[in-house]
Amino acid sequence: MQQLGALDNLMIGGELANLPMHMSALMIYDTGGKRQADRLFDGFQRRFEKIVAGHFPILRCRVEELPLHLDKSYWVTDPNFSLTYHVSRVALPKQQDWQALYRLFAQFHAQPLDRGRPLWQVMYVEGLDRLEGTPRGATALFLKIHHAVMDGKSALRLMSSFHSLDPEPGSPMLADSMPQEAPADSDFGPPSLLVKYGRAWIHSIERPVELIGTLAKLIPQVFQAEEPAARTSGHATPQVRFNHPVAADRVVGHVRMDIGKLRRLEKKFRCTINDIALCVVAGALRGFLLENDELPEDDLQSLMPIDVRRQDKDGSIGNHVSVAKVCLYTRIDDVKKRLLSISADSSHCKQKSKKASSRAALELVDEIHPAIILSLGKWLINSGFIDSLPQTVNTVVTNVPGISGDAYIEGSKLVDYLGFGPLAPNMGLFHTVSSTPDHVNISFLSTAEFIGDGLAYRTSIAQSWQEISNL
């Protein structure tokens, strides 16, 4: 019997019609024709079935919620689980170029997952014949999984697991040498009515006591003086076009950055690749908003998820993340100065977020009754009151690196990997930094209301990267 964590339960219970809480990945393979594409599809199904059965039993589970959110929901094994329901196969429509792939993937990402079944889906896409920078006849895998099932680090473990490091067909999967995502003896059987409501009653007694202890940890942190650092330039967070109610459609795109140029910049400015990516996003936002005569006087702020998973919890399901707020210094025109400012701010934020207080904040969510949290969140959104609250951040930039070396499925080489996260209330622009051995991608997710067909914003990212790469 597995009960959801507080953050995972919030992602399930607080999901809104236009804001499904899943993340997606787009993986492209060099298949070079139909015969190898068929081999890839058959091999992927065999591998994934083995992984679900032996390594990630959570992927056979659906959510069972309690009436009135009396307690957190449970993961229970779906007795009608069928791999064929979750895996579909299509051909990319003409013109079979990046824009066609973006449109198909955006439609795939926009569709909510069926809450009555395990919360993941795969689409196999053939006929990628005109993708610039990609071998002709390539094939794509779209993977969509609810954020309540796993966080970005666990999702990367899942995606890595069904690949081989050896190009020879039939080579062992990485999963064969990886820890299980849940213990082999995990019980995902449905809890009895007595257990469900008994635990709900016990938790209602325990929560107030535990809440006092958690607040005792957090209060000293709240009153501590902020360490001296250039945080937000002393200005309030502005509200821009992405910070309004989000529509149901999705628009995606990406830009590649050469790994050699990134390593040179990393060494020259003593920063990280993630710092450079944040600076690229900052330059793109600055350029895009300037082009539309909408650049605010105050700096834009980014939300950056931080992994706080303890080493002894590396194989556990669910989310183990905190967040940091990073200033993007969009008021700074000088690219070098902006990069150095972002690097200093990012380093400060990551160190602060990995402290014990971040875990205490997650414990605080766990110790407030789920019905209170969910009711308050839905009231804020449905009443429109959230629109009157001060803006805290403008966009999200998360780093989800790919497999560090060459990877294969039945001899088909993985040549590209893009990640996409969920949008949130008044947060209509999400960036993901992902990687392959020879390049790093910045992908974005938004809606047509905010960025049209995505071409102009994609151009802004490319121009921003060009400016930085020339430093």
N, C-alpha and C positions, 0 to 999 in steps of 0.2 A: 504494500500500500504506500503510494507516494503522493504527498501533498505538495502543492505548488508553493514556492517561496513567495514572499509578500510582493516583490517587484514583478515576478512572473504573473502572479494573480492579478495585479493591477493592469498588466498589459492585456490580459484576457478580458477581465470584467469591464475595463474602461475603454475598450475598443469602440470606435465610432464608425458610422457608415462610410464616410469619405476618407477615413484614416485607419486602414488596416495595419496592424502592428506586425508585419512580417518583413524579413529581409530577403534579398535575392542575390544570386550570382549568375554571371554569364561567362561560360567557359568555351573557348574555341579550340578545335582540334584539327590537325593536318591529316585529312583522310584522303584527299586527292581523287575521289571517285566513289561510285555507289557500292562497289564490292567491299572496300575498306570501311565505308560508312555503315554498311550492314553488320560488319564484324564489330565495329565500335558499339553499335546499339545492342547487339546480343551480349557482348562482353560486359557492357555497363549493367544490363539487367541482372546478369548472373552475379556480378560483384556486389551490386547494391542489395540484392536479396540476401546474400551471405552476411553482409555488414549489418543489415537490420536484424537478422536472426541472432548473430553472435556478438555484436559489438555495440549497437545502439538500439536496445529494446524500446527506448522512448519513442522511436519512430513508428511503432505499432500501436501507440496509445492515443486515445482521444481525451478530451477534457470532460469531466463530470462536475457540474457546478451545483452548489447548494442553493435552495430557494432563499430569496431575500438577502443573499450574500452573508448568511449567518457565520460562515467561516470560509477559509480559503478553499479553492477547488482542488480536485484530485486528478491525477493521471491514472487512467484505467485502460487495460488492453482492449482494443477493438476486436470483438469476436468475428466481425465480417471483414477484417483487413485483407486487402488484395493489392498486390504491387501493380497490377495492370491498371487499376483505377488511378493511381498516382503518377503513372508515367505515360505520356502521350508522344506521338511522332507526327511532325508536319514538315512541309517544305517551305522555304522562305519565298514569299511572293516577289515578283519582279518589281523593281529593277535588281534585286538581289545584292544591293549595296548596303552601306552602313545605315543610311536613312531608313531603308526597309527593315533592317534588323532592329534599329532603335524603336520603330513603331510597333513591331511585333512584341518586342520585349516589354515596352511600356504597357501594352494591353495586358500582357501576362502578369506584370507586377501589380497593375491596378485592381485586378480581381481578388476579392477577399477569399480566404480559404474556408472550406466547409467545416463549421465547428462540430458537426456530428461525426467527423472522421479525423484520423491523424492529421496534424496540421503541417503538411508539406506537400510539394508537388514538383514534378520534373517534366520539362518539355524538351524533346529532341528535335533539332531543326537542321534540315539538310539543304544543300544548294546554295552555299555561301560563295558565290562565284565572282563577285565584284567588290569585295571588301579591300580597300586600299591597305597595303601592308600585311595582308593575310594570304596564304597560299590558296590558289583557285581550287574549288571543290571542297572547301573546308566544311566542317560540321560543328554546330553549337549545342551545348547543353545549358538549358535554363533551370536553375534550382531555386525554389521558393520555400522558405520555412519560417514558421511563426517565431517571433522573438522570445515568446514565453518558453519555447522548447529549449533553446540554447542561445548563448550570446555569440559575438563574433569569433572569439577564440575557439569555442567548441564547434562552430560552423566550419571554421578552417580545418579543424581536426577531421570533421566528417568528410569535407571535400578532398582532403589529402588522402584519406583512408582507402578510397577505391582506385587509387593510382598505383603504378609501379615505377620504380626508378630505372628499370631495365626495359629497353625498347622491344625485346623479344616477346612475341605473343605468348600468353600463358605464364608470364613471370609473376612471382608472388606480389600480392598487394601490400601497401604500407600498413594496412589494417592488421596484417598478421603479426606485426611487431609493436602494435600500439595498445595502450591500456583501454579497457572498456569504458564507455561513457557512463555506464551505471554498473554496479556490481552484478555478477552473474546470478546471485540469489535474490535480486530485487523483485519485490512482489508488486505487480501492477494490477492485481485483482481488485475488483470494485469493493469499497468498504461497505459493511452492513449499515442499516439505518441506525442501529444502536451505536456503532463506532462513529459514524459521521456526526450525529447530533450530540453524542457524549463528548467527543473531542471538542466540538464547538462550544459546549457548556464549560468545559475545563479551560479552554483558551480564553473565554470571556472573563474568567476569574484571574488567570495568570497575567493577561496583558497589562492591566493597570499597575501591577507590581513591577513587571519588567520595564514598563515605560518610565517609571521613576528612576531606575538604575541607568537607563540609557540617557535620559535627560541630564543626569548628573555628569555623564561623560561629555555631553555636547555643550552644556552651558559655559564651562570655562573656555572652550574653543571660540564660542561666539564673542566673548568679551576680550579675547586676546587682540592686541593691536596688530593690524595688518603689517607684514614685513615690508620694508621699503623696496618697492619695485615699480616700474612703469606699468600700472595695471590697466586703467581705462582712461588715462590722460585727464582724470578729474572731471569727466563729462558723463552725462547720462547716455544710456544706450538708445540710439535713434530707432524709429520705426520706418522701415522701407517697404517696397512693394511686396516682398516675400512674407511679410509679417501681418497677414490678414487671413480670414477664413479660407480654408483649402478646399478646392473642388475635387471631384472624384477621379478625373483623368490624370494621366501621368505622361511626362516628357523626359527622355533620358538622352545622354550623350557622354563623350569622354575625350580626353586628350592624352597622348603618350609623351613621356619624358625619358630621354635616353639615360641609361644607368651610368654610363661613363661620364657624362656631363654632370650628373647629380653627385657622383663621387668627388669630382674636382671641386665643385662648389662646397660640398660638405667639408672637405679638407681646408679650402681657402678661407672660409668664414667660421670654421670651428662650430658648425651647427649640425643638425640632423636632417635627414631627408624629409622627415615630417615637418620640420621648420620651413624647409624650402617649399613643400607642398602648400603649407598654410600661407606663405607669401604669394605663391601663384594664385591661390583662391582670392586673397586680398586684392591683388592687382586686377584680377578678372572682375570682381565686384565693383572696384573703383572705376574701371573702364566702362563696364556695362551701364552703371548708374550715371556716369558722366555723359555717356552717349544719349541717354534718355533724359538728361538734365534733372537727375534725381539724387545726386550724391549729397548726403547730409553733411553738415559741418562737423558733427561728432563722429568718432571712430566706430566702425561696425565691430560687433563682438561675435565670437564663435564658441559654440559648445563642443567640447572635445571629450568623448568617452575615454575613461581610463580603466584598464584591467586591474582589479584588486583581488583577483583569485589567488588564494594561498597555494603554495606548491603542493601541499597535501590534499588539495581539492581539485587538482588538475583534471581529474576524470569525472567530475560531478556535473550533473545536468543543471539547466537553468542559467540565470544571469548572476555574474559576480563583477559588477562594474560600478564605478563612481563616475563623476563628470567634473570637468574643469572648464572654466570660462577664460578664453584667451582673446586678448585684444588684437585685432587685425590691422590697426594703424592705417586705415584707408585714407586718412587725411594727409599722410606723408606721400609726396610725389616721388621722392628719391628712392629708387628700388633698393639700393644697398642699405640705406638707413632703415627702411621698412623691414628688411630681412633681419637685421641685427636686433631691432626692437622686438620683433615677433619671437625670435629665438630666445631672448632673455625672459620674456613674459611666459613663453611656453614651458621653459625649464622650471621656472618658479611654480607654475600652476601644477605641473605633474608631481613635483616633490610634495607639495601641500596635499594633493588629492590622495596620495598613497599612504598618508598618515592614518593612524587608527581612527581618527574622527570621521573619515569617509565611511569606514565600516559601521561605525556607530550610527551614522545617518541612515544606512540601509536597515540597521536593526530597528530604528525608530519607525520606519514604514511598516515593519513586521509586527510592531507592538500596538499599532492603532487598528481598531476594528475595520476589516475590509469594507463593510457596508458604509462606514463613515467616509472613508477615503473616496470610494467610488461615487457615492451620492454627491459629495462636495465637488468632485471633478466634473461630473456631468452637469451639475447646476451651474458651475462657472461658465461652461461652454454653451449649454442650451439657453441660458438666460442672456448671453451676450456680455456678461459682466467681465469676462476675461479680456475683452477688447479694450476695456477702460483701465486695465492694470498696466503699470509701466512695463515696457519691453525690457527683457533681461538679456537675451541673445538674439542674433539675427539669422544665423545659419548653423549647420552642424558640419564638422569635418572630422571623420573617423579614419583611423589607420588600420586596415585589415590586410597584412601582407600575404602573399601567395606562397606556394611551395618554393623553397630556396633553390632547388636544382631542376633539371629536366624531368618531366613526369609523363607517363604514358598510360593509355588504356588499350590493351590488346594491340600494341604497336603504333597506335595513333598518338602523336605528340601533342601535348597541351601547349598552344602557342600564345594564348592570351587569356586573361582573367580579369573580370570587372565585378565590383561589388556595389550593391545599392541597399540603402537602409530605409526605414519608414519616415514618412512626414508626420508632423504633430500639429496640434492646434496653434495657429498663427506662426507656424514654422514650415514654410513652403519651399525650402531649398535645402537639400541634403547632399554632401560631398563624401565620397569614399576614396581613400588612397590605397591602391592595391598594386601588386607587383608580380613580375615574371623575372627570370634570370637576367634578361637584357633590357628591360624597361619598366618604368613605374607609370601607372595610370591614375589620373584624376577623373573620376566619373561623377556625374551629377544627376539628381532626380528632382523634378519640380512639376508644375502644371502649365498648361497652355496659357492660362490667364496671366501668369507671372513672366514666362519666358518665350511665349509663342511656340514655334516648332523647335526651339533649342539651338538653331544654327548661330544666331547672334551671340548667345552666351558661350557656346563652344568656341567661337572665334575669339572672344574676349579671353578665355582661358589660354588658348594657343598663343595669343599676343603677349599675355603676361609671362608665360613660360619663356618665350623668345627673349623678352627683356632681361629676365633673370639669368638665362643661360649665357648671355653675352657679357655678364659681369666679369 
